[in-house]
Every structure is written in structure tokens, then in C-alpha cells.
Amino acid sequence: MFEPGDSEPAGEPVCHYHQVTPGGEFDVCHTEQDENSCAGHGGTLSLGSCNVDNPKGYCSLPRDGEVYYYPGSVSGLKTGCSFANGEWTTL
């Protein structure tokens, strides 16, 4: 945990997990997560950035951060994002 006097930690809390949907299975990185919400996804919380390792894009979810996708077809990911009432951004 960050303590006064420590160097500022690099990055923000992000959650890495394996997502299983009707459209397929994906390794994802989810922003704006805390330990409890990340654990609910079966994920690992760490400090960092989701915009590394060349993601295909991300789905901005209302009140739930952004989910970055690495494998998969952009058209399929965009469709899945719309089913979640999100807004897709291709990177």
C-alpha cells in the first residue's frame, strides 16, 4: 500500500481477468476497479495501464470504467460492447 514518503506508484488500479461471454472468451484489462469488484471477476488487481500490449480497443461502460480487449475480431468486440450498452473505441 502507498505510504507517505514512498515514491508515487506508477499507474492506476486495473483488473486483469478472463472474460467468458456468449461471443467468446477473452483476456481483458478493466479500469476503475477495486479489490472487491476485481475479485468478483476472478481477476488480479495491479497498478498499471490497460493501454499496453497492443489492445484491439476498449468498451467504455456507463459507470463501470473501460474494458480493454487484446484478442478477437474488432467487429465482434464492437457488437458485444453494444450489447453491454457500452461505446466501442478501436485503437
N, CA and C atoms as an extended XYZ file, in Angstrom:
273
Properties=species:S:1:pos:R:3:atomname:S:1:resname:S:1:resid:I:1 pbc="F F F"
N         0.843       -1.182        0.000 N   MET     1
C         0.000        0.000        0.000 CA  MET     1
C         0.883        1.238        0.000 C   MET     1
N         0.432        2.289       -0.642 N   PHE     2
C         1.166        3.549       -0.738 CA  PHE     2
C         1.191        4.223        0.628 C   PHE     2
N         2.347        4.566        1.085 N   GLU     3
C         2.532        5.229        2.376 CA  GLU     3
C         3.165        6.595        2.146 C   GLU     3
N         2.867        7.588        3.017 N   PRO     4
C         3.531        8.887        2.883 CA  PRO     4
C         5.054        8.712        2.871 C   PRO     4
N         5.708        9.411        1.997 N   GLY     5
C         7.154        9.305        1.885 CA  GLY     5
C         7.601        8.317        0.818 C   GLY     5
N         6.698        7.404        0.388 N   ASP     6
C         7.019        6.466       -0.687 CA  ASP     6
C         6.988        7.211       -2.017 C   ASP     6
N         7.614        6.630       -3.013 N   SER     7
C         7.508        7.181       -4.355 CA  SER     7
C         6.075        6.994       -4.833 C   SER     7
N         5.611        7.911       -5.659 N   GLU     8
C         4.265        7.801       -6.216 CA  GLU     8
C         4.171        6.519       -7.046 C   GLU     8
N         3.146        5.677       -6.807 N   PRO     9
C         3.019        4.442       -7.577 CA  PRO     9
C         2.749        4.739       -9.050 C   PRO     9
N         3.237        3.872       -9.925 N   ALA    10
C         3.062        4.050      -11.360 CA  ALA    10
C         1.734        3.440      -11.799 C   ALA    10
N         0.899        4.236      -12.421 N   GLY    11
C        -0.339        3.720      -12.978 CA  GLY    11
C        -1.516        3.813      -12.030 C   GLY    11
N        -2.629        3.287      -12.503 N   GLU    12
C        -3.870        3.262      -11.746 CA  GLU    12
C        -4.247        1.813      -11.457 C   GLU    12
N        -5.155        1.567      -10.518 N   PRO    13
C        -5.580        0.184      -10.284 CA  PRO    13
C        -6.323       -0.356      -11.508 C   PRO    13
N        -5.862       -1.473      -12.010 N   VAL    14
C        -6.513       -2.149      -13.135 CA  VAL    14
C        -6.672       -3.625      -12.795 C   VAL    14
N        -7.689       -4.236      -13.362 N   CYS    15
C        -8.005       -5.639      -13.085 CA  CYS    15
C        -7.836       -6.463      -14.353 C   CYS    15
N        -7.008       -7.498      -14.285 N   HIS    16
C        -6.804       -8.422      -15.411 CA  HIS    16
C        -7.571       -9.708      -15.115 C   HIS    16
N        -8.398      -10.134      -16.067 N   TYR    17
C        -9.162      -11.374      -15.880 CA  TYR    17
C        -9.550      -11.981      -17.219 C   TYR    17
N       -10.059      -13.204      -17.151 N   HIS    18
C       -10.511      -13.943      -18.329 CA  HIS    18
C       -12.029      -13.819      -18.382 C   HIS    18
N       -12.543      -13.199      -19.430 N   GLN    19
C       -13.976      -12.954      -19.570 CA  GLN    19
C       -14.593      -14.012      -20.478 C   GLN    19
N       -15.695      -14.612      -20.025 N   VAL    20
C       -16.416      -15.601      -20.818 CA  VAL    20
C       -17.788      -15.013      -21.146 C   VAL    20
N       -18.070      -14.894      -22.454 N   THR    21
C       -19.340      -14.329      -22.917 CA  THR    21
C       -19.929      -15.251      -23.987 C   THR    21
N       -21.195      -15.033      -24.371 N   PRO    22
C       -21.752      -15.812      -25.487 CA  PRO    22
C       -20.958      -15.613      -26.785 C   PRO    22
N       -20.254      -14.480      -26.904 N   GLY    23
C       -19.467      -14.193      -28.100 CA  GLY    23
C       -18.065      -14.766      -28.085 C   GLY    23
N       -17.655      -15.372      -26.974 N   GLY    24
C       -16.326      -15.963      -26.893 CA  GLY    24
C       -15.669      -15.715      -25.551 C   GLY    24
N       -14.405      -16.109      -25.465 N   GLU    25
C       -13.608      -15.940      -24.257 CA  GLU    25
C       -12.463      -14.984      -24.560 C   GLU    25
N       -12.214      -14.063      -23.624 N   PHE    26
C       -11.257      -13.005      -23.870 CA  PHE    26
C       -10.432      -12.700      -22.626 C   PHE    26
N        -9.147      -12.418      -22.815 N   ASP    27
C        -8.320      -11.874      -21.746 CA  ASP    27
C        -8.502      -10.370      -21.806 C   ASP    27
N        -8.893       -9.782      -20.671 N   VAL    28
C        -9.217       -8.360      -20.658 CA  VAL    28
C        -8.503       -7.639      -19.520 C   VAL    28
N        -8.489       -6.334      -19.625 N   CYS    29
C        -7.996       -5.440      -18.579 CA  CYS    29
C        -9.085       -4.408      -18.344 C   CYS    29
N        -9.527       -4.264      -17.100 N   HIS    30
C       -10.673       -3.421      -16.744 CA  HIS    30
C       -10.199       -2.285      -15.839 C   HIS    30
N       -10.490       -1.051      -16.215 N   THR    31
C       -10.116        0.107      -15.410 CA  THR    31
C       -11.176        0.372      -14.343 C   THR    31
N       -10.856        1.292      -13.437 N   GLU    32
C       -11.777        1.744      -12.394 CA  GLU    32
C       -12.311        0.596      -11.544 C   GLU    32
N       -11.448       -0.331      -11.183 N   GLN    33
C       -11.834       -1.462      -10.356 CA  GLN    33
C       -11.157       -1.373       -8.990 C   GLN    33
N       -11.795       -1.924       -7.976 N   ASP    34
C       -11.170       -2.051       -6.671 CA  ASP    34
C       -11.000       -3.548       -6.377 C   ASP    34
N       -10.426       -3.877       -5.232 N   GLU    35
C       -10.149       -5.285       -4.930 CA  GLU    35
C       -11.411       -6.144       -4.961 C   GLU    35
N       -12.507       -5.649       -4.400 N   ASN    36
C       -13.735       -6.447       -4.346 CA  ASN    36
C       -14.329       -6.686       -5.728 C   ASN    36
N       -14.418       -5.638       -6.544 N   SER    37
C       -15.004       -5.822       -7.869 CA  SER    37
C       -14.105       -6.683       -8.743 C   SER    37
N       -12.787       -6.540       -8.598 N   CYS    38
C       -11.857       -7.363       -9.368 CA  CYS    38
C       -11.967       -8.827       -8.953 C   CYS    38
N       -12.043       -9.068       -7.652 N   ALA    39
C       -12.187      -10.439       -7.155 CA  ALA    39
C       -13.488      -11.054       -7.662 C   ALA    39
N       -14.530      -10.240       -7.805 N   GLY    40
C       -15.802      -10.722       -8.335 CA  GLY    40
C       -15.694      -11.229       -9.767 C   GLY    40
N       -14.712      -10.720      -10.498 N   HIS    41
C       -14.451      -11.183      -11.870 CA  HIS    41
C       -13.451      -12.349      -11.883 C   HIS    41
N       -12.923      -12.695      -10.694 N   GLY    42
C       -11.882      -13.723      -10.634 CA  GLY    42
C       -10.550      -13.203      -11.130 C   GLY    42
N       -10.341      -11.891      -11.001 N   GLY    43
C        -9.155      -11.265      -11.574 CA  GLY    43
C        -8.070      -10.930      -10.581 C   GLY    43
N        -7.025      -10.292      -11.123 N   THR    44
C        -5.870       -9.847      -10.351 CA  THR    44
C        -5.765       -8.335      -10.478 C   THR    44
N        -5.773       -7.641       -9.346 N   LEU    45
C        -5.662       -6.192       -9.327 CA  LEU    45
C        -4.198       -5.787       -9.241 C   LEU    45
N        -3.799       -4.823      -10.056 N   SER    46
C        -2.429       -4.320      -10.016 CA  SER    46
C        -2.432       -2.851      -10.416 C   SER    46
N        -1.306       -2.186      -10.206 N   LEU    47
C        -1.152       -0.813      -10.673 CA  LEU    47
C        -0.544       -0.850      -12.060 C   LEU    47
N        -1.079       -0.065      -12.962 N   GLY    48
C        -0.535       -0.053      -14.308 CA  GLY    48
C        -1.460        0.652      -15.269 C   GLY    48
N        -1.412        0.229      -16.507 N   SER    49
C        -2.227        0.783      -17.569 CA  SER    49
C        -2.756       -0.360      -18.416 C   SER    49
N        -3.989       -0.229      -18.871 N   CYS    50
C        -4.550       -1.244      -19.767 CA  CYS    50
C        -4.120       -1.015      -21.210 C   CYS    50
N        -3.635        0.177      -21.525 N   ASN    51
C        -3.291        0.516      -22.901 CA  ASN    51
C        -1.850        0.122      -23.222 C   ASN    51
N        -1.514       -1.138      -22.944 N   VAL    52
C        -0.210       -1.710      -23.280 CA  VAL    52
C        -0.446       -3.032      -23.990 C   VAL    52
N         0.558       -3.579      -24.603 N   ASP    53
C         0.464       -4.868      -25.306 CA  ASP    53
C        -0.514       -4.842      -26.480 C   ASP    53
N        -0.681       -3.671      -27.098 N   ASN    54
C        -1.472       -3.523      -28.324 CA  ASN    54
C        -2.902       -4.057      -28.237 C   ASN    54
N        -3.735       -3.468      -27.381 N   PRO    55
C        -5.128       -3.906      -27.348 CA  PRO    55
C        -5.823       -3.594      -28.666 C   PRO    55
N        -6.835       -4.387      -29.009 N   LYS    56
C        -7.636       -4.135      -30.215 CA  LYS    56
C        -8.462       -2.874      -30.039 C   LYS    56
N        -8.895       -2.639      -28.787 N   GLY    57
C        -9.724       -1.487      -28.470 CA  GLY    57
C       -10.313       -1.663      -27.090 C   GLY    57
N       -11.263       -0.791      -26.763 N   TYR    58
C       -11.889       -0.900      -25.452 CA  TYR    58
C       -13.362       -0.513      -25.526 C   TYR    58
N       -14.100       -1.017      -24.539 N   CYS    59
C       -15.516       -0.744      -24.393 CA  CYS    59
C       -15.693        0.134      -23.161 C   CYS    59
N       -16.187        1.360      -23.355 N   SER    60
C       -16.485        2.259      -22.240 CA  SER    60
C       -17.884        1.927      -21.734 C   SER    60
N       -17.932        1.502      -20.481 N   LEU    61
C       -19.205        1.105      -19.889 CA  LEU    61
C       -19.719        2.199      -18.966 C   LEU    61
N       -21.012        2.502      -19.044 N   PRO    62
C       -21.559        3.526      -18.162 CA  PRO    62
C       -21.319        3.156      -16.698 C   PRO    62
N       -20.688        4.026      -15.964 N   ARG    63
C       -20.438        3.873      -14.523 CA  ARG    63
C       -19.591        2.654      -14.167 C   ARG    63
N       -18.864        2.060      -15.146 N   ASP    64
C       -18.067        0.867      -14.822 CA  ASP    64
C       -16.706        0.844      -15.500 C   ASP    64
N       -16.182        1.988      -15.904 N   GLY    65
C       -14.838        2.038      -16.459 CA  GLY    65
C       -14.757        1.555      -17.898 C   GLY    65
N       -13.568        1.155      -18.276 N   GLU    66
C       -13.296        0.689      -19.642 CA  GLU    66
C       -12.738       -0.718      -19.589 C   GLU    66
N       -13.190       -1.564      -20.526 N   VAL    67
C       -12.687       -2.932      -20.641 CA  VAL    67
C       -11.875       -3.005      -21.932 C   VAL    67
N       -10.564       -3.274      -21.793 N   TYR    68
C        -9.659       -3.376      -22.936 CA  TYR    68
C        -9.568       -4.830      -23.381 C   TYR    68
N        -9.645       -5.046      -24.696 N   TYR    69
C        -9.601       -6.388      -25.283 CA  TYR    69
C        -8.349       -6.542      -26.128 C   TYR    69
N        -7.710       -7.686      -26.016 N   TYR    70
C        -6.458       -7.951      -26.744 CA  TYR    70
C        -6.661       -8.920      -27.908 C   TYR    70
N        -7.268      -10.097      -27.721 N   PRO    71
C        -7.548      -10.965      -28.863 CA  PRO    71
C        -8.968      -10.716      -29.369 C   PRO    71
N        -9.302      -11.259      -30.522 N   GLY    72
C       -10.667      -11.191      -31.030 CA  GLY    72
C       -10.791      -10.277      -32.233 C   GLY    72
N       -11.930      -10.409      -32.926 N   SER    73
C       -12.181       -9.562      -34.089 CA  SER    73
C       -12.819       -8.263      -33.621 C   SER    73
N       -12.392       -7.167      -34.210 N   VAL    74
C       -12.903       -5.859      -33.815 CA  VAL    74
C       -14.414       -5.795      -34.024 C   VAL    74
N       -14.918       -6.342      -35.117 N   SER    75
C       -16.363       -6.264      -35.375 CA  SER    75
C       -17.148       -7.033      -34.309 C   SER    75
N       -16.652       -8.195      -33.909 N   GLY    76
C       -17.317       -8.975      -32.863 CA  GLY    76
C       -17.246       -8.290      -31.507 C   GLY    76
N       -16.107       -7.697      -31.192 N   LEU    77
C       -15.940       -6.995      -29.924 CA  LEU    77
C       -16.839       -5.762      -29.872 C   LEU    77
N       -16.941       -5.061      -31.003 N   LYS    78
C       -17.805       -3.880      -31.074 CA  LYS    78
C       -19.266       -4.270      -30.853 C   LYS    78
N       -19.695       -5.374      -31.440 N   THR    79
C       -21.065       -5.865      -31.263 CA  THR    79
C       -21.317       -6.227      -29.806 C   THR    79
N       -20.364       -6.944      -29.192 N   GLY    80
C       -20.504       -7.306      -27.788 CA  GLY    80
C       -20.580       -6.093      -26.889 C   GLY    80
N       -19.811       -5.078      -27.196 N   CYS    81
C       -19.817       -3.840      -26.420 CA  CYS    81
C       -21.197       -3.184      -26.490 C   CYS    81
N       -21.808       -3.176      -27.669 N   SER    82
C       -23.126       -2.556      -27.800 CA  SER    82
C       -24.179       -3.320      -26.998 C   SER    82
N       -24.045       -4.652      -26.885 N   PHE    83
C       -24.968       -5.440      -26.060 CA  PHE    83
C       -24.846       -5.066      -24.584 C   PHE    83
N       -23.665       -4.610      -24.173 N   ALA    84
C       -23.433       -4.203      -22.783 CA  ALA    84
C       -23.753       -2.716      -22.577 C   ALA    84
N       -24.394       -2.089      -23.586 N   ASN    85
C       -24.711       -0.660      -23.535 CA  ASN    85
C       -23.457        0.203      -23.405 C   ASN    85
N       -22.361       -0.262      -23.999 N   GLY    86
C       -21.115        0.481      -23.968 CA  GLY    86
C       -20.842        1.172      -25.283 C   GLY    86
N       -19.751        1.929      -25.297 N   GLU    87
C       -19.308        2.617      -26.501 CA  GLU    87
C       -17.925        2.100      -26.876 C   GLU    87
N       -17.796        1.518      -28.064 N   TRP    88
C       -16.557        0.895      -28.523 CA  TRP    88
C       -15.609        1.923      -29.124 C   TRP    88
N       -14.305        1.780      -28.828 N   THR    89
C       -13.252        2.588      -29.433 CA  THR    89
C       -12.172        1.641      -29.943 C   THR    89
N       -11.897        1.673      -31.240 N   THR    90
C       -10.832        0.859      -31.824 CA  THR    90
C        -9.520        1.610      -31.675 C   THR    90
N        -8.484        0.895      -31.259 N   LEU    91
C        -7.156        1.523      -31.091 CA  LEU    91
C        -6.246        1.152      -32.241 C   LEU    91
